[in-house]
């Protein structure tokens, strides 16, 4: 369920805004999306895991708040990000 260090570095490198960026909204949303996708796979194997489902819902709420912030303050970056990640079709 947790991201490996290698996968995390790869995701950060792909979505970073500048060379030393690790905390921009784009990077945070991409990392959260990777975690969400991993949990979705987990729930396909373990449909009765209600405690982890709560964590998934928290992650979705956090991602939603970050996307809302990004859409409010920088709509072009928001549109580019959701297109790349394939969310909010």
N, C-alpha and C positions, 0 to 999 in steps of 0.2 A: 504494500500500500504506500509506503513512503518512497519518495524519489531517491534514486541513487545519486551520489555526488557527480558522477559522469553525466547523467541525464539532466541534472540541474544546471551544470555548467553549460551544456549544449543549449538548453532553453534560454538561459540568460544571454548567451552570446548571440543567439538569433534575434531576440527582441530588445536588446539594449539600445538606448538612444545615443549614447556616446561610449567611448572606450572603457571608462571605469564605472559605468552605470550598473547598479545591481538593485536599485529600489524604486525605479520609476513605475508608474501605474501599469505600463505595458508589460514590464517584467513580472510584476506581482500577479497580474491577471493571467499571464501565460503559465506561471508556476502553479497557481491555484487550479487552472484548467487541467493541467497535467495530473494533479492530485485527484481532481474530480473524476477524470476519465479512469484512473486506476481504481477508484472506489466503485464506479459503475460496474467494472469487470468483477470486482469482489462480490457485489450484490447478485450478479448472475449465478455465482456458485453458492452463495449463502444468503438466500432471500429472507431468512428470519433474523438477521443480525440488526436488531433495532437500535442498539447502542451506537453502532457505527453510523447508522442512518442519521442520527442526530448530528454527528460531526460533519457529515456530508451536507446537511441543510445549513449548518453554520458557514461552511466553505462557500456554498452557493450565495448566501447572503452577503458575505464579505466581497466576493467577486462582483456581485451586483452593485454594491456601494462604490467600488473602485471604477466600474464601468460608468456609473452615473456621474461620478466626479469627472472622468475623462470626457464624457459627452458634453458636459456643461462647459468645461474650460478649454477644450481643444477638439472640436468635432471632427476635423480631418484625421487626426491621429486615432480617434475612436473608431471611425469608419474603417480605416485601414486595419486596425487590430481585430475587429470582429470579423472582417472578411478573411484575414489570415488564419484565425483560430476556428472559423466555421461555426460561430455561435450567433444567436439572435438573427436568424435568417429572415 
